[in-house]
Amino acid sequence: LRRLAIHQTSTIQATYTGSFASIGVFNGGAYSSLSTSTAVNTSQVVDTLLPSGAGKTIDLVEGTQALVASSIYGTFMSGIRLPTDASIVAPSAPANRCVLVGDSIRNGYTTTNAQSDAPVAVLRGLTSYKVTLLGWGSATSYYFTAAANRAAWVSSVASMLDATGTNLLLWGVMTNDYGLGAQSAANYATNLGAFLDDLKVAVPGLTVILLGAIARVAPAAETANVFGDTTDAYRTAASGLTSGRAWVTYSNQKNVVTVGNYHSDGIHLQTAGAAELATADRALIGA
């Protein structure tokens, strides 16, 4: 048995506890434990017992994050320490990386344990791709693709893809553009199209799968928002971005989750629903 001292700070602990204010520890791809912060805005060293066995491959996964006002709240690592007689090798960038841009649904908000039960976490166990998540609760496509932010996020996403050979991007940000009234469906298409075209220049081998928002079910609804657009209008707008872009495909995921597996708000997912969404993603990118 070994111990790993994780230096971490949680800015979300006072708002969301449990797996939100934690670092998830995975051993060989399987969920093992949480390294939980106990105070907010305080740098801590959390002593974590690792699973038994030699030659362990450990992944440390930061908890679900949320956009509160203009700041990203979450639990973040600043360093790790091992016993002096232990050896550690940080892997190089994987040759089969997949970047998934998502919001609270794929972050696992309302699942039992965000690190192990979120759709993106389940997907990691279903595919040979090394899935990297970019996103947080209340994320919008507008936040990433509006003209004022576009160049910075193109650079950031290009760096995450890292020219590793796959250059695969899953774009799963849509429902908040509709529900929070961030931008109209027409502007959704205009801004995202410009973002994708700029990213294609930075990453010539880019392949993109646009993921249509899952349905909003009772008590939520998909009626027209402040722009007069239904959620289907945003799905249609995203689908239209495949025209003239052979490297972009669209998947309508509106009905991939069983209604009974939604959270009581009709927007987010229970653990079983998160697994269904992960399975739908896996069908798109391969096992």
C-alpha positions as CSV (number, residue, x, y, z in Angstrom):
1,L,0.0,0.0,0.0
2,R,1.2,3.5,-0.8
3,R,0.0,7.0,0.2
4,L,-0.3,9.9,-2.1
5,A,-0.3,13.4,-0.7
6,I,-2.5,15.7,-2.9
7,H,-2.1,19.4,-2.6
8,Q,-5.6,20.8,-3.4
9,T,-7.8,23.8,-2.9
10,S,-11.6,23.8,-3.2
11,T,-13.4,27.0,-4.1
12,I,-16.7,25.1,-4.4
13,Q,-16.8,23.4,-1.0
14,A,-19.1,25.9,0.6
15,T,-21.6,25.6,-2.2
16,Y,-21.4,22.0,-3.3
17,T,-20.0,19.3,-1.1
18,G,-19.2,15.6,-1.6
19,S,-17.7,14.7,-4.9
20,F,-17.8,18.3,-6.1
21,A,-15.2,19.2,-3.4
22,S,-13.0,16.2,-4.1
23,I,-10.3,14.8,-6.4
24,G,-11.2,11.3,-7.7
25,V,-8.6,8.6,-7.6
26,F,-8.7,6.0,-10.4
27,N,-6.5,2.9,-10.5
28,G,-6.0,1.3,-13.9
29,G,-9.1,3.1,-15.2
30,A,-11.3,1.9,-12.3
31,Y,-12.7,4.3,-9.7
32,S,-11.0,3.8,-6.3
33,S,-11.7,6.7,-3.9
34,L,-12.1,10.4,-3.3
35,S,-9.5,12.8,-1.9
36,T,-12.0,15.3,-0.2
37,S,-11.4,18.9,0.8
38,T,-12.8,19.9,4.1
39,A,-12.5,23.7,3.9
40,V,-13.2,26.3,1.3
41,N,-10.5,28.6,-0.3
42,T,-7.9,26.9,1.8
43,S,-4.8,25.1,0.4
44,Q,-4.7,21.6,1.9
45,V,-2.6,18.5,1.7
46,V,-4.9,15.5,1.7
47,D,-3.3,12.1,2.5
48,T,-4.8,9.5,0.2
49,L,-4.3,5.7,0.5
50,L,-3.7,4.2,-2.9
51,P,-5.0,0.7,-3.9
52,S,-2.6,-2.2,-3.3
53,G,-0.3,-3.7,-5.9
54,A,2.8,-2.7,-7.7
55,G,3.1,-0.8,-11.0
56,K,-0.2,1.1,-10.5
57,T,-1.5,3.5,-13.1
58,I,-3.2,6.3,-11.3
59,D,-5.5,9.0,-12.7
60,L,-6.5,12.0,-10.6
61,V,-9.7,13.6,-11.7
62,E,-10.9,17.0,-10.5
63,G,-14.5,17.2,-9.3
64,T,-17.4,18.8,-11.1
65,Q,-16.9,22.5,-11.7
66,A,-19.5,25.3,-12.0
67,L,-19.6,28.8,-13.5
68,V,-20.7,31.1,-10.6
69,A,-21.1,34.7,-11.7
70,S,-17.9,35.1,-13.8
71,S,-15.6,32.6,-12.0
72,I,-15.1,28.9,-12.3
73,Y,-15.6,27.2,-9.0
74,G,-14.2,23.7,-8.3
75,T,-11.5,21.7,-6.6
76,F,-8.1,22.1,-8.1
77,M,-4.7,20.3,-7.7
78,S,-1.5,22.2,-7.3
79,G,0.8,19.3,-6.7
80,I,1.3,15.7,-5.4
81,R,3.9,14.0,-3.2
82,L,5.0,10.4,-2.9
83,P,7.2,8.6,-0.4
84,T,10.9,9.2,-1.2
85,D,11.5,5.6,-2.2
86,A,8.6,5.5,-4.7
87,S,8.9,6.2,-8.4
88,I,6.4,8.1,-10.5
89,V,6.3,8.5,-14.3
90,A,3.9,11.0,-15.8
91,P,2.7,9.7,-19.2
92,S,3.2,11.7,-22.3
93,A,0.2,13.0,-24.3
94,P,-1.8,10.0,-25.4
95,A,-2.0,9.3,-29.1
96,N,-5.7,8.6,-29.0
97,R,-7.0,11.6,-27.1
98,C,-10.6,12.8,-27.4
99,V,-11.7,16.2,-26.0
100,L,-15.3,16.5,-25.0
101,V,-16.7,20.0,-24.4
102,G,-19.7,19.8,-22.0
103,D,-21.8,21.4,-19.3
104,S,-23.4,20.2,-16.0
105,I,-25.1,17.2,-17.7
106,R,-21.8,15.6,-18.8
107,N,-20.0,16.9,-15.7
108,G,-22.3,14.6,-13.7
109,Y,-24.3,17.2,-11.7
110,T,-27.1,15.2,-9.8
111,T,-25.4,11.8,-10.3
112,T,-24.3,9.9,-7.2
113,N,-20.6,10.5,-7.6
114,A,-19.4,13.0,-10.2
115,Q,-16.0,11.5,-10.7
116,S,-17.2,7.9,-11.3
117,D,-20.8,8.3,-12.5
118,A,-20.7,11.4,-14.8
119,P,-21.3,10.6,-18.5
120,V,-17.7,11.6,-19.3
121,A,-16.3,9.4,-16.5
122,V,-18.3,6.4,-17.7
123,L,-17.2,7.0,-21.3
124,R,-13.6,6.8,-20.2
125,G,-14.3,3.2,-19.2
126,L,-16.1,2.3,-22.4
127,T,-13.6,3.4,-25.0
128,S,-9.9,3.2,-25.8
129,Y,-9.9,7.0,-26.3
130,K,-8.3,9.0,-23.5
131,V,-11.2,11.3,-22.9
132,T,-10.4,14.8,-21.6
133,L,-13.3,17.0,-20.4
134,L,-13.5,20.8,-20.9
135,G,-16.5,22.4,-19.3
136,W,-18.5,23.1,-16.2
137,G,-21.9,23.6,-14.9
138,S,-23.9,26.3,-16.8
139,A,-21.3,26.3,-19.6
140,T,-22.7,27.7,-22.9
141,S,-21.5,27.4,-26.5
142,Y,-21.6,31.2,-26.5
143,Y,-19.0,31.4,-23.7
144,F,-16.5,29.5,-25.9
145,T,-17.3,30.7,-29.4
146,A,-18.4,34.4,-29.1
147,A,-16.0,36.7,-31.0
148,A,-14.5,38.2,-27.8
149,N,-13.5,34.8,-26.5
150,R,-13.1,32.7,-29.6
151,A,-9.3,33.1,-30.3
152,A,-8.4,32.2,-26.7
153,W,-10.5,29.1,-26.7
154,V,-9.4,28.0,-30.1
155,S,-5.9,28.1,-28.8
156,S,-6.8,26.2,-25.7
157,V,-8.7,23.5,-27.4
158,A,-6.0,23.1,-30.0
159,S,-3.5,22.6,-27.2
160,M,-5.7,20.0,-25.5
161,L,-6.0,18.1,-28.8
162,D,-2.2,18.3,-28.9
163,A,-1.9,17.0,-32.5
164,T,-1.8,13.5,-31.1
165,G,-3.2,11.8,-34.3
166,T,-6.9,11.5,-33.5
167,N,-7.7,15.2,-33.1
168,L,-11.3,14.2,-32.1
169,L,-13.6,16.8,-30.6
170,L,-17.1,16.1,-29.2
171,W,-19.1,19.3,-28.8
172,G,-21.8,18.7,-26.2
173,V,-22.7,22.3,-25.3
174,M,-26.2,23.4,-26.3
175,T,-28.9,23.2,-23.7
176,N,-27.8,26.3,-21.7
177,D,-27.6,28.5,-24.8
178,Y,-31.4,27.8,-25.1
179,G,-32.3,27.6,-21.4
180,L,-30.2,30.5,-20.1
181,G,-30.9,32.6,-23.1
182,A,-27.3,33.0,-23.9
183,Q,-27.8,33.4,-27.7
184,S,-30.3,32.7,-30.4
185,A,-30.2,29.6,-32.5
186,A,-29.0,31.6,-35.5
187,N,-26.1,33.1,-33.5
188,Y,-25.4,29.6,-32.1
189,A,-24.7,28.4,-35.6
190,T,-22.8,31.5,-36.6
191,N,-20.5,31.6,-33.6
192,L,-19.9,27.9,-33.5
193,G,-19.2,27.7,-37.2
194,A,-16.6,30.4,-37.0
195,F,-15.0,28.6,-34.0
196,L,-14.8,25.3,-35.8
197,D,-13.4,26.9,-38.9
198,D,-10.7,28.6,-36.9
199,L,-9.9,25.4,-35.0
200,K,-9.6,23.5,-38.2
201,V,-6.8,25.9,-39.3
202,A,-5.0,25.3,-36.0
203,V,-5.6,21.5,-36.1
204,P,-5.7,20.5,-39.8
205,G,-6.6,16.9,-39.0
206,L,-9.6,17.9,-36.9
207,T,-12.7,15.7,-36.7
208,V,-15.7,17.0,-34.9
209,I,-19.0,15.4,-33.7
210,L,-21.7,17.9,-32.7
211,L,-24.0,16.4,-30.0
212,G,-27.6,17.6,-30.0
213,A,-29.0,18.4,-26.6
214,I,-30.8,15.7,-24.7
215,A,-34.5,16.4,-24.3
216,R,-35.8,18.5,-21.5
217,V,-38.7,16.5,-19.9
218,A,-41.4,17.4,-17.4
219,P,-41.3,19.5,-15.3
220,A,-38.9,21.2,-17.7
221,A,-40.0,22.1,-21.2
222,E,-38.7,22.9,-24.7
223,T,-41.0,25.8,-25.5
224,A,-39.8,29.0,-27.2
225,N,-37.2,31.0,-25.1
226,V,-36.5,34.8,-25.0
227,F,-35.3,34.6,-28.6
228,G,-38.4,32.8,-29.8
229,D,-36.4,29.6,-30.4
230,T,-37.2,26.1,-29.2
231,T,-34.5,23.6,-28.3
232,D,-35.1,21.9,-31.6
233,A,-34.1,25.2,-33.4
234,Y,-30.7,24.9,-31.8
235,R,-30.4,21.2,-32.8
236,T,-31.3,22.2,-36.4
237,A,-28.8,25.0,-36.3
238,A,-26.0,22.6,-35.2
239,S,-27.0,20.0,-37.8
240,G,-26.7,22.7,-40.5
241,L,-23.0,23.2,-39.6
242,T,-22.1,19.9,-41.4
243,S,-22.9,21.5,-44.8
244,G,-19.6,22.1,-46.6
245,R,-17.6,20.6,-43.6
246,A,-16.9,17.0,-44.4
247,W,-14.9,16.8,-41.1
248,V,-18.0,17.7,-39.0
249,T,-20.9,15.3,-38.3
250,Y,-24.0,15.7,-36.1
251,S,-25.7,13.4,-33.8
252,N,-29.2,14.1,-32.5
253,Q,-29.2,12.8,-28.9
254,K,-32.6,14.2,-28.0
255,N,-34.1,10.8,-27.0
256,V,-31.1,8.7,-26.0
257,V,-31.9,8.9,-22.3
258,T,-34.9,7.1,-20.8
259,V,-37.3,9.6,-19.2
260,G,-37.4,7.7,-15.9
261,N,-33.6,8.1,-15.6
262,Y,-33.8,11.9,-15.4
263,H,-33.3,13.9,-12.2
264,S,-36.4,15.5,-10.8
265,D,-35.7,18.8,-12.5
266,G,-36.2,17.2,-16.0
267,I,-32.9,18.5,-17.2
268,H,-30.1,16.7,-15.5
269,L,-29.6,12.9,-15.1
270,Q,-29.5,10.3,-12.5
271,T,-26.6,7.8,-12.6
272,A,-28.5,5.4,-14.8
273,G,-29.3,8.2,-17.3
274,A,-25.7,9.3,-17.3
275,A,-24.7,5.7,-18.3
276,E,-27.1,5.8,-21.2
277,L,-25.7,9.0,-22.4
278,A,-22.1,7.7,-22.2
279,T,-23.2,4.6,-24.1
280,A,-24.6,6.8,-26.9
281,D,-21.3,8.8,-27.0
282,R,-19.3,5.5,-27.2
283,A,-21.4,4.4,-30.2
284,L,-20.2,7.5,-32.0
285,I,-16.5,7.2,-31.3
286,G,-16.0,3.4,-31.0
287,A,-15.2,1.0,-28.1
